[in-house]
Amino acid sequence: MYKKALLAVLFVLFAGLAWAQSLSDLKNLKVDNLSDAQIEQLIKRAESSGLTSSQMEAMAREQGLSPIEASKLRTRILNLQRTVGKSGSGMMGTGGNDMRQMEDSTSDYLFDSIRKSDPYYDLTPFQKKIFGYKLFHNRNLNFTPSLNLPTPQGYIIGGGDQLLIDVYGASQESYDLTVSSEGRILVPNVGPIQVGGASIEAATARLKTSLGRIYSGLLGSNPNTFLQVRLGNIRSIKVSMVGELSKPGTYTLPSFASVFNGLFAAGGPNENGSFRNIQVYRDSRLVTTVDIYKFLARGESEANITLRDNDVIIVPPVQSRVEIIGPVRREGFFESLPEESLADLYIYTGGFKSEAYRDRLTVRRIENNERKVIDVPQAELKNFSPKDGDEILIGEALDRFVNRVQVSGAVQRPGEYALEDGISVKGLIEKAQGLKPEAFVNRATLYRTSDDLTLAAEPLDLKGIMDGTIPDLVLKNEDLLFVPSRYDIQEETYVKISGEVNAPGTYLYATTMTVGDLILQSGGLLESASNSYIEIARRVRDASSGRLAELITLSIDPNLQLTEAEKNHPLMPFDHVFIRKSPGFERELLVTIQGEVNYPGQFAISSADERISDVIKRAGGLNKFAYPKGASLVRRTVYFKEPTPEQVKEKTLRDIRDKVDPEKRDQVNQAELIIFERLDQKITALEEEKLIEEQKKILQANKELFFADSLIRDSLFSEVRFKQQDVIGINLEEILKNPGSGEDLILHEGDVLRIPKELQTIRMVGEVLLPTTARYVPKANFRRYISQAGGFTEDARKSKAYVIYANGDARRTHSFLMLKFYPHLEPGAEIVVPKKPEREKLGAAAWLGIASSLATLGILVQSLINNQ
């Protein structure tokens, strides 16, 4: 035990030292120089030691990382984790250790999915901004030369090439020859021929002359034999890649390889390498200079020549690089040549975006060890030469209009309109095709933007302006005319109906509607309704008298014909109509009998005091297979949760909308259609708010630590506490012997009486060695059945064992003077043996505390003895 503890301590110490060593350089981090792949490795190193991203950031700050770099690191980590969260969002929502294990098992997969989706995952943000840098780092782009090409006539033959020579016509012959290291091929019956260093075209002429000695038809003015030279396997060449490259070195390439093939093999220029002055040397002589920008911007590839053996490609350091920031098609760092102007450089940016401010550019420059700002007008772009380190800033067009007026609200076509000379409020409304019928014309508001860009509101008498009774108002730039709707400035009016109607609920209020109209909308009266006592609850406008509601009682015609009393009491907005149940009316209440009776099924309760014995008698009594001792009664429970005011409001709006929904009704007038659209917009807004709240709760839940055990306990408690049905054990034998006794319960609606067949088994579950079901044996005691299940387990709590009988009753084991009295058993019973509660073992600290307490107690006792 001591060795194990020592090894554990040493492991923790060594792990801590290794981690400290691996993250000891956090203070020297340059976040802009880290790629996403390196950020990923940093996150994984922290997670492997149980540190979160925030704890790693705190460690970096303690080591001396600057606040600016710490902020950049936090932003990069959050962006990467957000991308990982999107890739694995379907895996969120688990809790506790399960979430941690799932995140560990899927971390590599999630990061790998980001790598596959981003071809530049290994590049730093600075590298991604260098124009042309991505060309040689795109994993989806391949510069491998194609070897399935017709033989180029200008190809220079070298040692190792395979030449396929075909002679056809009057004579037929084929030769498969390999060029030697000296540049010769050996043709049978002809001898060696020098072809090395010659092009395919020149080598064909030489071969034609040499083979003409044995094939006379090849030569002359009218030949009848012809010659064709093709390349078979091509040779490999070695090219040296030096300078500012990602992977400089000597590379073996196919002889068809071009300069771009070599650059791709070497990873392209690095951060300090030039993209516009790549030099190709052959035999110590400069052959060509490659400008990658011309290929990227215009597709020019004349300088992309085919390489030869021992060529040297040199990538010198960049001499002048500028940064272009602002609304251009392609921002970033661009290399400029001495003879280029700012206008030439913008070719590589892809041009200005539409929102760019083109009249003037701003250049930040370092000159004479100081920073300065230079304004460059658009006319001077062709004459301005950028210098190394320049930052070229492009502004954006002003986000404001010079000739715009707007109209919103209850007009036919709200929106933006051009400000024309002399346009007025009335003219703007006419442009918007007039007012809507529900427009509130008593007052409109004109929101006007002052010269200092402050907002001013000017009330208007819109009715007078439209009638011409008051002067019209000429509009200015950025004026906004708001025409309210009558429905926008009043509460939604409705009426409610409750009680004995087919469809109680909330309905749209209409002027001069009566109780009969509302009853018709609600589907008519039920058979149980009383037409002679209808109550209307009406809101009280002035509650100073202490009255909370005005109550109106009236009666209507049973055939819903309009009566004078109904006509004299039209409904008002927000009235609540109550249709009472007719005195003495009762609908049928159903109970169910299942099992061994002659006529099982549903039965209507005939009287308020009908009992179990009565309904069994109506069911034809028990049949010969019934087991009365196992009978049980299932009864409903009641649990109701009061809805919140927000839920009530939403339900009210939904009820009104459903009543005017054009898809559910055959005919809808224009007024109802407008109301439906308005209500639908409000309900949609409520649903969006609920969705936002649910998303916030999900995000908050993902941040919190879930305790699975407590959740399970809570769910189990809720399931037991709020279940919808309870099983009640009954003594059916006693009920049938003594009808009307206390055992004979009065039935309620929804009761289910279960009468099973005789069960001839005893079931043993819980802490027994072999949970099983055994045949019932009369006079067999509790321990005999436990023996049939193999006996108790070591964790069995024998004193708490209990029996559940077939009718749902339960009895527990009793103890007296160390003796246990187990319950008697009946057919269909179930023996349950619970488990002993787990006791927490005392650790070393607890034992040390006990020993310290005993020692203190001993010293105290000794002190008391000595004092006596």
Secondary structure as UniProt FT lines:
FT   HELIX           2..22
FT   TURN            23..25
FT   HELIX           26..28
FT   HELIX           31..33
FT   HELIX           36..48
FT   TURN            49..50
FT   HELIX           53..63
FT   HELIX           67..87
FT   HELIX           89..91
FT   TURN            92..93
FT   HELIX           96..117
FT   TURN            119..122
FT   HELIX           125..129
FT   TURN            131..132
FT   HELIX           133..136
FT   TURN            139..140
FT   TURN            153..154
FT   TURN            159..160
FT   STRAND          162..169
FT   STRAND          173..178
FT   TURN            181..182
FT   STRAND          184..187
FT   TURN            188..190
FT   STRAND          191..194
FT   TURN            196..197
FT   HELIX           200..211
FT   TURN            212..214
FT   HELIX           216..218
FT   STRAND          225..231
FT   STRAND          236..243
FT   STRAND          249..254
FT   TURN            255..256
FT   HELIX           259..265
FT   TURN            266..267
FT   TURN            271..272
FT   STRAND          278..282
FT   TURN            283..284
FT   STRAND          285..290
FT   HELIX           292..298
FT   TURN            302..303
FT   TURN            309..310
FT   STRAND          312..315
FT   STRAND          321..325
FT   STRAND          332..335
FT   TURN            338..339
FT   HELIX           342..345
FT   TURN            346..350
FT   TURN            354..355
FT   STRAND          356..367
FT   TURN            368..369
FT   STRAND          370..377
FT   HELIX           378..380
FT   TURN            381..383
FT   TURN            388..389
FT   STRAND          391..396
FT   STRAND          404..409
FT   STRAND          415..418
FT   TURN            421..422
FT   HELIX           425..431
FT   TURN            432..433
FT   TURN            437..438
FT   TURN            441..442
FT   STRAND          444..449
FT   TURN            451..452
FT   STRAND          455..460
FT   HELIX           462..467
FT   TURN            477..478
FT   STRAND          480..483
FT   HELIX           486..489
FT   STRAND          494..499
FT   STRAND          505..508
FT   TURN            511..512
FT   HELIX           515..521
FT   TURN            522..523
FT   TURN            527..528
FT   STRAND          529..539
FT   HELIX           543..545
FT   STRAND          549..554
FT   TURN            558..559
FT   HELIX           564..567
FT   TURN            573..574
FT   STRAND          576..581
FT   TURN            583..584
FT   STRAND          590..595
FT   STRAND          601..604
FT   TURN            608..609
FT   HELIX           612..618
FT   TURN            619..620
FT   TURN            624..625
FT   HELIX           628..630
FT   STRAND          632..636
FT   HELIX           645..659
FT   TURN            662..664
FT   HELIX           670..703
FT   HELIX           708..721
FT   STRAND          725..729
FT   HELIX           732..737
FT   TURN            739..740
FT   TURN            742..743
FT   TURN            749..750
FT   STRAND          752..755
FT   STRAND          761..766
FT   STRAND          772..775
FT   TURN            778..779
FT   HELIX           782..788
FT   TURN            789..790
FT   TURN            794..795
FT   HELIX           798..800
FT   STRAND          802..804
FT   TURN            806..807
FT   STRAND          810..812
FT   STRAND          814..816
FT   TURN            817..818
FT   STRAND          819..821
FT   TURN            827..828
FT   STRAND          830..833
FT   HELIX           844..867
//
